[in-house]
Amino acid sequence: MSPRKLDPETRTRLVDIAARLLAEHGAEALSTRKITAEAGTSTMAVYTYFGSMSGLVREMAHEGFARLERQFARVRQTDDPVADMAVLGHAYRYNARVNSHLYAVMFGGQSLAGFSLTEDDRQYGRYTLGTVVECAGRCIAAGRFADADPLLIAHEMWITTHGLVNLELGRYLIEPVGADRAYEAMLTSLLVGVGDDVKSATASLAASKKRRHREVEAPEPVTGRG
């Protein structure tokens, strides 16, 4: 096939189908025959679009981070950067829930078809952290956080939220310590730990809750053509 004839929707569909089969049925379900049969295309499509099954698995990881980046892009920058930071955390959790079929592959939790994460793949994932680094810098500039390394603060946010997400996806967090309650307590401690005061952090978290549905969970608006 000519590159001009490659269909981005087919590419995305193959990635989603492969990741879902993996999540639902394990590594043995990941075959070109099963994937392409469900996609309604020929087995050659895997090689046409990805070069190999390993290339398809790599694309799962990249697609997962691309969706996370799009989710972060929906979060507005406001005059309350700490609330913005909390909304970014909600965006990370939401992306993991709605794309749970991609999540294990994104972080090397699945080693399939000869694929293993390269340093370039990891850098692709680290790139998405730039949004959080920038937000941490704004929190420092606003005097809400102590003068520190925004990259380190962003990593603290990532590590903490990622750990909660793993337990959330595994359904370990149940009432009276559900995921939302645990996230709020954990985030309050982290925010105060990097220099915010409890009263201000609590107010920002309350503000973030009001933005959560609109900026994170609401369907993206469909833009009409002309």
Salt bridges, closest charged atoms under 4 A:
ASP16 OD1 - ARG67 NH2 2.96
ASP16 OD1 - HIS101 NE2 2.99
GLU24 OE1 - ARG20 NH1 3.27
GLU24 OE1 - HIS25 NE2 3.67
GLU38 OE2 - ARG20 NH2 1.74
GLU59 OE1 - ARG11 NH2 3.33
GLU63 OE2 - ARG67 NE 2.77
GLU63 OE2 - ARG70 NH2 3.52
ASP80 OD1 - ARG144 NH1 3.33
ASP84 OD2 - ARG138 NH2 2.86
ASP84 OD1 - ARG211 NH1 2.70
GLU119 OE2 - ARG126 NH1 2.66
ASP121 OD2 - ARG58 NH2 2.94
ASP121 OD1 - HIS62 NE2 2.88
GLU134 OE2 - ARG138 NE 3.24
GLU168 OE2 - ARG93 NH2 2.98
GLU168 OE2 - ARG97 NH1 3.09
ASP180 OD1 - ARG93 NH2 2.84
ASP180 OD1 - ARG212 NH1 3.28
GLU184 OE1 - LYS209 NZ 2.78
ASP196 OD2 - ARG144 NH2 2.77
GLU215 OE2 - ARG76 NE 3.03
GLU215 OE2 - ARG211 NE 2.81
GLU215 OE2 - ARG214 NH2 3.79
GLU217 OE2 - ARG97 NH2 3.66
GLU217 OE2 - ARG212 NE 2.96
